[in-house]
Amino acid sequence: MPFTSASEALETSFDYVVIGGGTAGITVATRLAERSDLKVLLIEAGEYHGRDPLVDVPGFIGRTIANPKFDWAFKSTPQSGANHRVVPQPRGKGLGGSSLINYLGIFRPSKEEIDSLEKLGNKGWNWESILHSLKNSESPVPYEATSTIRDTYAIGADPDFHGVNGPIKMSFPKLLTTLHARLFTAGESLGIPKNKTINDCGAIGSVTPLYTLDPSTTTRSYAASGYLETNLHRKNLFVLTNAQVTKINFETKGLLQRTVSVDVLSQGTEYRISKIQRDIILSSGTLQTPQLLELSGIGHPDILSRHGIRTLINLPGVGENLQDHVGVTTIAQVETVDETVNDLIDPVIFKKHEELYANDKTGLLSTVPAAAFMFLPSKCLGSKEDIKAVEETMRTQSTKSSTITIPSLAFGLEKQYAIQRELFNDDKQAHGEIMNFLGHLPTFNSTPEPGKRYTTLSCSLTHPLSRGSVHIASADPLLPPEINPNYLANKTDLNLLVGVVEFALKLYNTKPLADHVKSICLPPQEAIAGGKEGLKAFVRDNCRPIYHPVGTASMLPRGDGGVVDASLKVYGTSNLRVVDLSILPLEPSCHTQSLAYAIGEKAADIIKAEISEED
């Protein structure tokens, strides 16, 4: 095994140092290590969790959230758009990053969303190239079922769009419930078709998605298990865990800054790793990559000077343009023969399912309790008048954000909004998502009653207009960053999210799903009775992230507020790259796990191509 210590790393010469052993970081590190002539060091602040059941067992999803062993458990600043609440911001801690704590769903963006990256100035970042990277990361397992089952539950994946031998195993859920089918039929009555192709290239409709679940073991397939563990035999790959990088150091070479070393804190001792021949690759994620850039002197001079940090590179885009899917939970008590996750509260029932999983990998613990999804076009999120009015709010002047006070960022944001207007007016693009959870999703303001059964429709906005930020709160690298998602800063986000909630309420009241609904628990009846204003208050009181943050080191032209170029190099540097979801300048409509892998794959291809040109 290539696990190493900080003292050993000091004495070794590396071609590449990857900071952050998360989803994209492990991907790029292991792909580079496939070249035996390259030595790669992967540094992770967390630990290697191995076969921990809280990570591996599908039915335990969510149990790692807020557990400091697995989760950085960040919190936002008080959110004015969310009634000044402080909102949790989970991020995976340990080898695998957020792929070790996520809910396993793996979705695709639409072709138009990916092609927008190239429209924004990133040559080579288009659907064809990203599809290649997506396919390299995955191995979907064929689903054995009758055509009736496939049609009823919208299960399918076109082999032409998917990989064959990628490290991440993907499969469809084992458990398909009555309510799942009823939901899809109700959706059809409201104009939402079943659409298996969502698993291939994103779109609107209802679908049973693929999950990063290895059917041969019925365990989570994630960056550590899929990419890292299969490469631990490589003598040129070194992995340093429980080691936090606190600063990247530079020397001036002509007009550029060249990285020369990284400062690392490991087991209470500070080290400086300096034998780095080629690049440093920063892959600390959307919430921590900008923090380390600023600690290293890259960012807005006003922010850096406030904390006594000398500016090496003036890049005001660092930490700006933060976006995340924002959502809210609706819950109904239902009459159903299907067992739900809330039944597991009963120790006798839990023991039964524990034995089912241990003995033959069946039961509630063997599957993901969120197997049904619905993606909505903009026309479903309000009246014709409401939708027509939205376009006028897709402007910088309609968004309360620090972004619009900086000319280059405001200029870049207008270009982003131009693309968002195109997507909004395209009936094939998803702007709302409804996720069906098998039971009562945990919330702070509603508690399931023993003996009763529930279903959850989690509602989210997929293309938010609001923009937030992540910046250092101190020059102390061990303190968390200041995270301001700026939820609902553009009033249209609130209106559209209310539209998703209204659509969920229609589903509860549409047969055949309505035949199972006994009562609606959330939103509370007084909020529903209050119409749009009542639902707006409910959303402000309850909105939360869907845990897909992007944008804080955006891949854009420098004049548009960009932080990295199309080769993922940080502007003003010769050998510092960012490889994680922070590079995405626009939030895609899909869950972002697939793109984290794709970014790691594409980064490795870019770097290998550059090496080949040198040779």
C-alpha positions as CSV (number, residue, x, y, z in Angstrom):
1,M,0.0,0.0,0.0
2,P,1.4,3.4,-0.9
3,F,0.3,5.2,2.3
4,T,3.1,7.4,3.5
5,S,4.0,9.8,6.3
6,A,4.8,13.5,6.1
7,S,8.4,12.9,7.1
8,E,8.8,10.4,4.3
9,A,7.1,12.7,1.8
10,L,9.7,15.4,2.7
11,E,12.4,13.2,1.3
12,T,10.7,12.1,-1.9
13,S,10.6,13.9,-5.2
14,F,7.2,14.1,-6.8
15,D,6.1,15.1,-10.3
16,Y,2.6,16.0,-9.1
17,V,1.1,16.9,-5.7
18,V,-2.7,16.7,-5.4
19,I,-4.2,18.5,-2.5
20,G,-7.5,16.9,-1.5
21,G,-8.4,13.2,-1.7
22,G,-12.0,13.8,-2.7
23,T,-14.0,12.7,-5.7
24,A,-12.1,14.6,-8.4
25,G,-8.7,14.6,-6.5
26,I,-8.5,10.8,-6.3
27,T,-9.6,10.5,-9.9
28,V,-6.9,12.8,-11.3
29,A,-4.2,11.4,-9.0
30,T,-4.8,7.8,-9.9
31,R,-5.2,8.5,-13.6
32,L,-1.8,10.3,-13.6
33,A,-0.2,7.5,-11.7
34,E,-1.1,5.1,-14.5
35,R,2.0,6.5,-16.1
36,S,4.7,4.6,-14.3
37,D,7.3,7.4,-15.0
38,L,5.3,9.9,-12.9
39,K,5.4,10.1,-9.1
40,V,2.2,11.4,-7.6
41,L,1.5,12.4,-4.0
42,L,-2.1,12.7,-2.8
43,I,-2.7,14.6,0.4
44,E,-5.9,14.3,2.3
45,A,-6.9,16.0,5.6
46,G,-9.2,13.3,6.6
47,E,-8.6,9.5,7.1
48,Y,-9.1,6.4,5.1
49,H,-12.4,4.9,6.2
50,G,-12.0,1.5,4.6
51,R,-15.0,-0.7,4.9
52,D,-16.9,1.3,7.4
53,P,-20.6,0.2,7.3
54,L,-21.8,3.8,7.7
55,V,-20.2,4.5,4.4
56,D,-20.7,1.2,2.6
57,V,-24.3,0.2,3.5
58,P,-26.8,1.8,1.1
59,G,-29.6,2.0,3.7
60,F,-27.4,4.0,6.1
61,I,-27.2,7.0,3.8
62,G,-27.4,10.2,5.7
63,R,-26.0,8.8,8.9
64,T,-22.5,10.2,8.2
65,I,-23.9,13.8,7.8
66,A,-22.8,16.0,10.8
67,N,-20.6,13.2,12.1
68,P,-17.2,14.9,12.4
69,K,-15.4,11.7,11.5
70,F,-16.9,11.8,8.0
71,D,-18.1,15.4,7.6
72,W,-16.4,18.8,7.9
73,A,-19.9,20.0,9.1
74,F,-19.5,23.5,7.9
75,K,-22.2,26.1,8.5
76,S,-23.3,29.1,6.5
77,T,-23.4,32.7,7.7
78,P,-26.9,33.8,8.7
79,Q,-29.0,33.9,5.5
80,S,-31.1,37.0,5.1
81,G,-33.2,35.3,2.4
82,A,-33.8,32.4,4.7
83,N,-35.0,34.4,7.7
84,H,-31.4,34.8,9.0
85,R,-31.0,31.1,9.7
86,V,-27.5,29.5,9.8
87,V,-27.7,26.6,7.4
88,P,-25.6,23.4,7.6
89,Q,-23.1,22.8,4.7
90,P,-22.0,19.2,4.8
91,R,-18.7,18.2,3.0
92,G,-17.1,14.8,3.0
93,K,-14.0,14.4,5.1
94,G,-11.7,11.5,4.3
95,L,-10.5,9.7,1.2
96,G,-13.4,9.9,-1.2
97,G,-14.6,13.3,-0.1
98,S,-18.3,13.9,-0.6
99,S,-18.6,10.7,-2.6
100,L,-18.3,8.9,0.7
101,I,-21.3,10.8,2.3
102,N,-23.6,11.5,-0.6
103,Y,-27.0,9.9,-1.3
104,L,-25.5,7.8,-4.2
105,G,-27.5,9.2,-7.0
106,I,-25.5,9.8,-10.2
107,F,-27.2,11.9,-12.9
108,R,-26.1,13.5,-16.2
109,P,-26.3,17.2,-17.2
110,S,-28.0,18.0,-20.5
111,K,-25.9,18.5,-23.7
112,E,-26.9,22.2,-23.8
113,E,-25.7,22.7,-20.2
114,I,-22.3,21.3,-21.0
115,D,-22.0,23.1,-24.3
116,S,-22.5,26.3,-22.4
117,L,-19.1,25.8,-20.8
118,E,-17.5,26.3,-24.3
119,K,-19.8,29.2,-25.0
120,L,-18.4,30.9,-21.9
121,G,-14.9,30.8,-23.4
122,N,-13.6,27.3,-22.5
123,K,-12.4,25.7,-25.7
124,G,-12.7,21.9,-25.6
125,W,-15.2,21.8,-22.8
126,N,-18.3,20.6,-24.7
127,W,-20.7,17.6,-24.6
128,E,-18.6,15.4,-26.8
129,S,-15.5,15.8,-24.6
130,I,-17.3,15.5,-21.3
131,L,-19.3,12.5,-22.4
132,H,-15.9,10.8,-23.1
133,S,-14.8,11.7,-19.5
134,L,-18.1,10.5,-18.0
135,K,-17.9,7.2,-19.8
136,N,-14.3,6.7,-18.6
137,S,-15.4,6.9,-15.0
138,E,-18.2,4.4,-14.9
139,S,-19.4,0.8,-15.4
140,P,-23.2,0.6,-15.3
141,V,-24.4,-3.0,-14.6
142,P,-27.2,-4.3,-16.8
143,Y,-30.6,-4.4,-15.1
144,E,-32.4,-7.7,-15.3
145,A,-36.2,-7.0,-15.4
146,T,-39.2,-7.4,-17.6
147,S,-40.2,-4.7,-20.1
148,T,-43.3,-4.0,-18.0
149,I,-41.1,-3.2,-14.9
150,R,-38.8,-1.1,-17.0
151,D,-41.7,0.9,-18.5
152,T,-43.6,1.3,-15.2
153,Y,-40.6,2.6,-13.4
154,A,-38.8,4.4,-16.2
155,I,-35.7,2.3,-15.9
156,G,-33.1,2.3,-18.6
157,A,-29.7,3.4,-19.9
158,D,-28.5,3.5,-23.5
159,P,-25.1,1.7,-23.7
160,D,-23.9,4.2,-26.3
161,F,-23.9,6.9,-23.6
162,H,-22.2,4.9,-20.9
163,G,-18.8,3.3,-20.1
164,V,-17.9,-0.3,-19.8
165,N,-14.7,-0.7,-17.7
166,G,-14.8,2.5,-15.5
167,P,-13.9,2.3,-11.8
168,I,-17.3,3.4,-10.5
169,K,-19.9,0.7,-10.5
170,M,-23.5,1.8,-11.1
171,S,-26.8,0.0,-10.9
172,F,-30.5,0.6,-10.5
173,P,-32.2,0.2,-7.1
174,K,-33.4,-3.2,-5.9
175,L,-36.5,-1.9,-4.2
176,L,-39.3,-0.6,-6.4
177,T,-42.5,0.4,-4.5
178,T,-46.1,0.9,-5.2
179,L,-45.9,4.6,-4.3
180,H,-43.0,5.0,-6.7
181,A,-45.2,3.8,-9.6
182,R,-48.2,5.8,-8.4
183,L,-46.1,9.0,-8.4
184,F,-45.0,8.5,-12.0
185,T,-48.6,7.9,-13.1
186,A,-49.8,11.1,-11.3
187,G,-46.9,13.0,-13.0
188,E,-48.1,11.8,-16.4
189,S,-51.6,13.2,-15.6
190,L,-49.9,16.6,-15.0
191,G,-47.9,16.5,-18.2
192,I,-44.6,15.0,-17.0
193,P,-43.7,11.9,-19.1
194,K,-41.6,9.0,-18.0
195,N,-38.2,9.4,-19.5
196,K,-35.5,6.8,-19.3
197,T,-33.1,8.9,-21.3
198,I,-32.5,11.2,-18.3
199,N,-29.9,8.6,-17.3
200,D,-28.0,9.3,-20.5
201,C,-28.0,13.0,-21.1
202,G,-30.3,14.8,-18.8
203,A,-33.8,16.1,-19.7
204,I,-37.2,16.5,-18.2
205,G,-39.5,13.8,-17.0
206,S,-39.8,11.0,-14.4
207,V,-37.0,8.5,-14.0
208,T,-35.6,5.8,-11.8
209,P,-31.9,6.8,-11.8
210,L,-28.7,5.0,-11.6
211,Y,-26.9,4.8,-8.3
212,T,-23.2,4.4,-7.4
213,L,-24.0,1.0,-5.9
214,D,-21.9,-2.0,-6.7
215,P,-24.4,-4.9,-7.2
216,S,-21.8,-7.5,-6.7
217,T,-21.3,-6.5,-3.1
218,T,-24.4,-4.3,-2.5
219,T,-22.1,-1.5,-1.2
220,R,-21.3,2.1,-2.1
221,S,-19.0,2.5,-5.1
222,Y,-17.1,5.8,-4.6
223,A,-13.8,7.4,-5.3
224,A,-11.8,5.6,-2.6
225,S,-13.2,2.1,-3.4
226,G,-13.4,2.5,-7.2
227,Y,-10.3,4.5,-8.1
228,L,-7.9,4.4,-5.2
229,E,-8.2,0.9,-3.8
230,T,-7.6,-0.6,-7.3
231,N,-4.4,1.4,-7.6
232,L,-2.8,0.9,-4.2
233,H,-0.4,-1.5,-5.8
234,R,1.3,1.3,-7.8
235,K,4.7,2.1,-6.4
236,N,4.6,5.6,-7.9
237,L,1.4,6.6,-6.1
238,F,1.8,8.0,-2.5
239,V,-1.1,8.8,-0.2
240,L,-0.7,11.0,2.9
241,T,-3.8,11.1,5.1
242,N,-4.7,13.1,8.3
243,A,-2.6,15.9,6.8
244,Q,-4.0,19.3,6.1
245,V,-2.3,21.6,3.6
246,T,-2.2,25.1,5.1
247,K,-0.5,27.1,2.4
248,I,0.9,26.8,-1.2
249,N,4.2,28.7,-1.6
250,F,5.5,30.4,-4.8
251,E,8.5,31.9,-6.5
252,T,8.3,34.5,-9.2
253,K,9.3,33.3,-12.7
254,G,9.0,36.1,-15.2
255,L,5.4,37.3,-15.2
256,L,4.1,34.3,-13.5
257,Q,4.1,32.7,-10.1
258,R,5.4,29.1,-9.9
259,T,4.5,26.8,-7.1
260,V,7.5,25.4,-5.2
261,S,6.2,23.8,-2.0
262,V,3.2,23.2,0.2
263,D,3.0,23.6,4.0
264,V,1.3,20.6,5.7
265,L,0.1,20.1,9.2
266,S,0.3,16.4,10.2
267,Q,-0.3,15.1,13.7
268,G,0.5,18.5,15.2
269,T,3.7,19.0,13.3
270,E,4.3,21.4,10.4
271,Y,6.1,20.2,7.4
272,R,7.1,21.8,4.1
273,I,7.0,19.5,1.1
274,S,9.2,21.0,-1.6
275,K,10.5,18.4,-4.0
276,I,7.8,19.1,-6.6
277,Q,8.9,18.8,-10.3
278,R,5.8,19.7,-12.2
279,D,2.4,20.8,-10.9
280,I,0.4,21.3,-7.8
281,I,-3.2,20.3,-8.3
282,L,-5.7,21.8,-5.9
283,S,-8.8,19.6,-5.4
284,S,-10.2,20.7,-2.0
285,G,-13.7,21.3,-3.3
286,T,-16.0,24.3,-3.8
287,L,-15.9,25.3,-0.1
288,Q,-12.2,24.8,0.6
289,T,-10.3,25.4,-2.6
290,P,-10.9,29.2,-2.5
291,Q,-9.9,29.2,1.2
292,L,-6.5,27.7,0.4
293,L,-6.0,30.0,-2.6
294,E,-6.6,33.1,-0.4
295,L,-4.4,31.7,2.4
296,S,-1.7,31.4,-0.3
297,G,-2.1,35.0,-1.5
298,I,-4.4,34.6,-4.5
299,G,-7.7,36.5,-4.4
300,H,-9.2,39.9,-3.9
301,P,-6.6,42.3,-2.3
302,D,-9.2,43.8,0.0
303,I,-10.1,40.4,1.5
304,L,-6.5,39.3,1.8
305,S,-5.2,42.5,3.4
306,R,-8.1,42.4,5.9
307,H,-6.4,39.2,7.3
308,G,-2.8,40.3,6.9
309,I,-2.1,38.3,3.8
310,R,0.2,39.7,1.1
311,T,-1.4,39.6,-2.4
312,L,0.6,37.6,-4.9
313,I,-2.1,37.4,-7.6
314,N,-5.0,39.8,-7.8
315,L,-7.9,37.5,-8.7
316,P,-11.2,38.9,-7.4
317,G,-13.1,35.9,-8.7
318,V,-11.7,33.6,-6.0
319,G,-14.5,32.5,-3.7
320,E,-17.2,34.3,-5.7
321,N,-20.0,32.9,-7.9
322,L,-21.0,30.3,-5.4
323,Q,-24.2,28.4,-6.5
324,D,-26.0,25.5,-5.1
325,H,-29.3,23.8,-5.6
326,V,-31.7,25.1,-3.0
327,G,-34.6,23.0,-1.8
328,V,-37.3,22.4,0.7
329,T,-39.1,19.2,2.0
330,T,-42.7,18.3,1.7
331,I,-44.1,15.3,3.6
332,A,-47.4,13.4,3.5
333,Q,-48.7,10.6,5.7
334,V,-49.7,7.7,3.5
335,E,-51.6,4.4,3.5
336,T,-49.3,1.8,1.9
337,V,-48.2,-1.8,2.2
338,D,-44.6,-0.8,1.5
339,E,-42.2,-0.7,4.4
340,T,-40.4,2.6,4.7
341,V,-37.2,3.7,6.4
342,N,-39.3,4.9,9.4
343,D,-40.2,1.3,10.1
344,L,-36.5,0.8,11.0
345,I,-37.1,2.8,14.2
346,D,-38.7,-0.4,15.6
347,P,-35.7,-2.5,16.9
348,V,-37.4,-5.8,15.8
349,I,-37.9,-4.6,12.3
350,F,-34.4,-3.1,12.1
351,K,-33.0,-6.5,13.3
352,K,-34.9,-8.2,10.5
353,H,-33.5,-6.0,7.8
354,E,-30.0,-6.1,9.3
355,E,-30.2,-9.9,9.0
356,L,-31.6,-9.7,5.5
357,Y,-28.7,-7.5,4.4
358,A,-26.1,-9.6,6.2
359,N,-27.4,-12.9,4.8
360,D,-28.4,-12.2,1.2
361,K,-28.0,-8.4,0.6
362,T,-31.8,-7.8,0.5
363,G,-34.2,-5.6,2.5
364,L,-34.3,-1.9,3.2
365,L,-30.6,-1.7,4.0
366,S,-29.7,-3.0,0.6
367,T,-31.1,-0.1,-1.4
368,V,-31.4,3.6,-1.6
369,P,-34.6,5.0,-0.1
370,A,-34.8,7.7,-2.8
371,A,-35.5,5.9,-6.0
372,A,-38.0,8.1,-7.9
373,F,-37.1,11.5,-9.4
374,M,-39.0,14.0,-11.5
375,F,-37.4,16.9,-13.5
376,L,-39.7,19.8,-14.4
377,P,-39.5,22.4,-17.2
378,S,-39.9,26.0,-16.4
379,K,-43.6,26.1,-17.7
380,C,-44.5,23.8,-14.7
381,L,-43.3,26.4,-12.1
382,G,-45.9,29.0,-12.4
383,S,-48.6,30.7,-14.6
384,K,-47.8,32.0,-18.0
385,E,-47.6,35.5,-16.6
386,D,-45.2,34.3,-13.8
387,I,-42.9,32.6,-16.3
388,K,-42.9,35.6,-18.7
389,A,-41.8,37.9,-15.8
390,V,-38.8,35.7,-14.9
391,E,-36.6,36.6,-17.8
392,E,-36.5,40.3,-16.7
393,T,-35.0,39.2,-13.3
394,M,-32.1,37.3,-14.9
395,R,-30.0,40.4,-14.7
396,T,-27.2,41.5,-12.3
397,Q,-29.3,44.4,-11.0
398,S,-31.9,41.9,-9.7
399,T,-29.4,40.0,-7.6
400,K,-28.2,41.2,-4.3
401,S,-24.6,39.9,-4.3
402,S,-21.0,41.0,-3.7
403,T,-20.3,39.8,-7.2
404,I,-22.0,42.7,-8.9
405,T,-19.8,45.3,-7.1
406,I,-16.7,44.0,-9.0
407,P,-16.8,45.0,-12.7
408,S,-15.2,41.9,-14.1
409,L,-17.5,39.6,-12.1
410,A,-20.6,41.6,-13.0
411,F,-19.6,41.4,-16.7
412,G,-19.1,37.6,-16.4
413,L,-22.4,37.2,-14.5
414,E,-24.3,38.9,-17.3
415,K,-22.9,36.3,-19.7
416,Q,-24.0,33.5,-17.3
417,Y,-27.5,35.0,-17.1
418,A,-27.7,35.2,-20.9
419,I,-27.2,31.4,-21.0
420,Q,-29.6,30.9,-18.1
421,R,-32.2,32.8,-20.1
422,E,-31.7,30.4,-23.1
423,L,-32.0,27.4,-20.8
424,F,-35.1,28.8,-19.1
425,N,-36.9,29.2,-22.4
426,D,-36.1,25.7,-23.6
427,D,-38.8,23.3,-22.6
428,K,-36.3,20.4,-22.7
429,Q,-34.3,21.8,-19.8
430,A,-35.0,21.0,-16.2
431,H,-35.5,23.9,-13.8
432,G,-37.2,22.0,-10.9
433,E,-36.5,18.7,-9.3
434,I,-38.8,16.5,-7.1
435,M,-37.2,13.6,-5.3
436,N,-39.4,10.9,-3.7
437,F,-38.0,9.6,-0.4
438,L,-39.3,6.3,1.0
439,G,-40.5,7.6,4.3
440,H,-40.3,10.8,6.4
441,L,-37.1,12.6,5.5
442,P,-35.5,14.0,8.7
443,T,-36.5,17.7,9.3
444,F,-36.2,19.9,12.3
445,N,-39.9,20.8,12.3
446,S,-41.7,17.5,11.7
447,T,-41.4,14.2,13.5
448,P,-42.7,10.9,12.3
449,E,-45.2,9.1,14.6
450,P,-44.5,5.5,15.4
451,G,-46.8,3.1,13.5
452,K,-47.5,5.6,10.7
453,R,-46.1,5.7,7.2
454,Y,-44.9,8.6,5.2
455,T,-43.6,9.7,1.8
456,T,-41.5,12.7,1.1
457,L,-41.3,14.9,-2.0
458,S,-38.2,16.9,-1.7
459,C,-38.4,20.0,-4.0
460,S,-35.4,21.9,-5.4
461,L,-34.5,24.6,-7.8
462,T,-31.9,23.4,-10.4
463,H,-30.7,26.7,-12.0
464,P,-30.5,29.3,-9.2
465,L,-30.0,32.9,-10.1
466,S,-28.6,33.9,-6.7
467,R,-24.9,34.0,-6.2
468,G,-23.0,33.6,-3.0
469,S,-19.4,33.5,-1.8
470,V,-16.8,31.6,0.2
471,H,-13.9,33.5,1.8
472,I,-11.4,33.1,4.6
473,A,-12.7,34.2,8.0
474,S,-9.2,34.3,9.4
475,A,-5.5,33.8,8.4
476,D,-5.7,30.7,10.6
477,P,-5.9,27.8,8.1
478,L,-7.6,25.5,10.7
479,L,-10.6,27.8,11.1
480,P,-13.5,27.1,8.7
481,P,-14.2,29.5,5.8
482,E,-17.0,32.0,5.8
483,I,-19.7,30.5,3.6
484,N,-22.4,32.7,2.3
485,P,-24.7,30.8,-0.1
486,N,-26.8,33.9,-0.4
487,Y,-30.0,31.9,-0.8
488,L,-32.9,33.5,-2.5
489,A,-31.0,36.8,-3.1
490,N,-32.7,37.0,-6.5
491,K,-36.4,37.0,-5.8
492,T,-37.1,34.8,-8.8
493,D,-35.4,31.8,-7.0
494,L,-38.0,32.1,-4.2
495,N,-40.9,32.3,-6.7
496,L,-39.7,29.3,-8.8
497,L,-39.0,27.2,-5.7
498,V,-42.6,27.9,-4.5
499,G,-43.6,26.8,-8.0
500,V,-41.9,23.4,-7.4
501,V,-43.6,23.1,-4.1
502,E,-47.0,23.9,-5.7
503,F,-46.4,21.1,-8.2
504,A,-45.6,18.7,-5.5
505,L,-48.8,19.5,-3.8
506,K,-50.6,18.9,-7.1
507,L,-49.0,15.4,-7.2
508,Y,-50.2,14.6,-3.7
509,N,-53.7,15.5,-4.8
510,T,-53.6,13.7,-8.2
511,K,-54.8,10.1,-8.6
512,P,-53.5,7.4,-8.2
513,L,-51.0,8.9,-5.7
514,A,-53.9,10.8,-4.0
515,D,-55.6,7.5,-3.2
516,H,-52.7,6.8,-0.7
517,V,-52.4,10.2,0.9
518,K,-54.1,10.6,4.3
519,S,-52.8,14.0,5.1
520,I,-50.1,16.5,4.3
521,C,-47.7,17.2,7.1
522,L,-45.4,19.7,5.4
523,P,-46.0,22.4,4.3
524,P,-48.3,22.9,7.4
525,Q,-51.9,23.6,6.6
526,E,-51.7,27.3,7.5
527,A,-48.9,27.8,4.9
528,I,-51.0,26.0,2.2
529,A,-54.0,28.1,3.1
530,G,-52.0,31.2,2.8
531,G,-51.5,30.6,-0.9
532,K,-48.3,31.8,-2.6
533,E,-47.4,34.1,0.3
534,G,-47.9,31.3,2.8
535,L,-45.6,29.0,0.8
536,K,-43.0,31.8,0.4
537,A,-42.9,32.1,4.2
538,F,-42.6,28.3,4.5
539,V,-39.7,28.2,2.0
540,R,-37.8,31.0,3.8
541,D,-38.2,29.1,7.1
542,N,-37.2,25.8,5.7
543,C,-35.0,26.0,2.6
544,R,-31.7,24.2,2.6
545,P,-28.9,23.2,0.2
546,I,-29.1,20.0,-1.8
547,Y,-25.3,19.8,-1.4
548,H,-24.1,20.5,-4.9
549,P,-22.0,23.7,-4.6
550,V,-20.0,24.9,-7.6
551,G,-18.5,28.1,-9.0
552,T,-15.9,29.5,-6.5
553,A,-12.9,29.1,-8.8
554,S,-14.8,29.5,-12.0
555,M,-13.3,28.4,-15.4
556,L,-13.9,31.6,-17.3
557,P,-11.9,34.3,-19.1
558,R,-10.0,36.4,-16.5
559,G,-11.9,39.4,-17.7
560,D,-15.1,37.7,-16.8
561,G,-14.1,37.0,-13.3
562,G,-12.5,33.7,-14.0
563,V,-10.0,31.9,-11.7
564,V,-8.8,29.2,-14.0
565,D,-8.4,28.8,-17.8
566,A,-9.5,25.9,-19.9
567,S,-6.4,23.9,-19.0
568,L,-7.4,24.4,-15.3
569,K,-4.4,26.6,-14.5
570,V,-4.9,29.4,-12.1
571,Y,-4.4,32.7,-13.8
572,G,-1.1,34.3,-13.0
573,T,0.6,30.9,-12.2
574,S,2.5,28.5,-14.4
575,N,1.9,25.3,-12.5
576,L,-1.1,25.5,-10.1
577,R,-4.3,23.9,-11.3
578,V,-7.7,23.5,-9.8
579,V,-9.5,20.2,-10.4
580,D,-12.9,20.0,-8.6
581,L,-16.5,21.3,-8.9
582,S,-15.4,24.8,-8.0
583,I,-14.4,25.3,-11.6
584,L,-18.0,25.1,-13.0
585,P,-19.2,28.6,-13.7
586,L,-22.9,27.5,-13.9
587,E,-24.8,25.1,-11.7
588,P,-26.0,22.2,-13.9
589,S,-29.5,20.8,-13.4
590,C,-28.2,17.4,-12.3
591,H,-26.7,16.2,-9.1
592,T,-23.0,16.9,-9.5
593,Q,-21.2,13.6,-8.6
594,S,-20.8,12.5,-12.2
595,L,-19.3,15.8,-13.2
596,A,-16.7,15.6,-10.3
597,Y,-15.5,12.4,-11.7
598,A,-15.6,13.8,-15.3
599,I,-13.5,16.8,-14.3
600,G,-10.9,14.6,-12.7
601,E,-10.8,12.4,-15.8
602,K,-10.6,15.4,-18.2
603,A,-7.9,17.0,-16.1
604,A,-5.7,13.9,-16.3
605,D,-6.2,13.8,-20.1
606,I,-5.2,17.5,-20.4
607,I,-2.1,17.0,-18.3
608,K,-1.1,13.7,-20.1
609,A,-1.5,15.4,-23.4
610,E,0.8,18.3,-22.3
611,I,3.4,15.8,-21.2
612,S,3.2,14.0,-24.6
613,E,3.8,17.3,-26.4
614,E,6.9,17.8,-24.3
615,D,8.1,14.4,-25.2
